[in-house]
Amino acid sequence: MPTDDSRPIDRRRVIQVLGAGGALALAGCLGDDEDTADETNGAEDDTSGDEDEMNGDKDDTTGAEESELASLEPTPEGDSLSEDDIQALVAAFDDEPMNDAQQEANSYTPRHVWKWVSDENFIGLHFNEPNPEEATELDYITIGQKGLFTEESQPSEEFTHFHQHTADGWEDGHGGETGDEGYWLTHIAVREIEYPFHDEPIEPQVDYGFMPTPPEEGSEGHETDWETPDGGEGDLSAEDRDVLIEAFDDSWTEGQDDAPHGTPAHVWKWVSEETFLFLHFDDPAVEEAENLIYFGMGKRGQFTSDDIPAGQADEFTHFHKHEADSWDAGHGGQDAEQWGAWLVHHATRDHEMPWGDVEVGVDREFMPTEAPE
């Protein structure tokens, strides 16, 4: 008997089977299907009795299909950092890549604490008070790259700000003369904040407007073998790694603790109701990891482009569901109604991933999960 191709398409089922991308590809065909359905209304009316008799079975099937779709409940909200959380993070970020004269806030560089994670790179936290010990909120995470104040040495566009390692004061360290030694810095805002270099408050995002210090156009030179003030550059020690793991002691997923400590390769820390930080190591069992390869931020939301932070789809490439049967099953989504978090991954060292060589900077190729509009 010929198949009746004019029956209505179950959109939810299409999304479940094909994924969001496949469903969108079919969207252009739905109009033709509806026209065909109109032409066969008479035949459908003749079979309405049979359809009514089958309604119970259809309802049961629909219920089963919808139950297969995980993570439909909102991602649990987080909390701002407690006083104890801030003290633990300040203690964990205990390196000082700047000279003594720039440590103007109770032995800290204003608002910042730092941690070396490789021979050329460090990560940092930027708080809302000059003395980090007195802070009440975290404003930014920071990633630094050793280099020179030249166009050639600037890693990529997210590294908007250059800071000299040696200066007479913190303000004197911003920018510099062509060829000065120091660090190129990326700043990622982790909550809605207001700073003088922005005309209005900004939401969580990679901040391409953070205190820009453009180098001289066409300037050449890149060196990283100069000596830093603290001489502390290098990979994390096992002790340093363990202190960081202990400080990043939150979780946000369900059913995905596939590693001894929890989710593979990651540890997490909520910093607001909507956002959390993460460290991504080079081993699924973080307590056995040798290197940190990413420092990043996640923002809770749904699998829709409208929820990508600040519309930065090129930066927040990866969506992860908060509820799944395993860590791998949490990657991406199948429906715009699903909840999870959008993640930006900033590489903290050059390394290799399945999609290719990754350089220090925002990894715009990190496991992309294209969301429905």
ABEGO torsion letter per residue (X at the ends): XBBBAABBBBAAAAAAAAEAAAAAAAAAAAAAAAAAAAAAAAAAAAAAAAAAAAAAAAAAAAAAAAAABBGABBBBBBBBBBAAAAAAAAAABABBABBAAABABGGBBBGBBBBBABAABBBBBBBABABAAABABBABBBBBBBEBBBAAABABAABABBBBABBABAAAABEEBBGBBEBBBBBBBABBBBBAABABBBBBBBBAABGBBBBBBGBBEBBAABBBAAGABEBBBAAAAAAAAAABABBABBGABABAAEBBGBBBBBABAABBBBBBBABABAAABABBABBBBBBBEBBBAAABBGGBAAABABBBBABBABAAAABEBABAABBEBBBBBBBABBBBBAAEBBBBEBBAABGBBBBBX
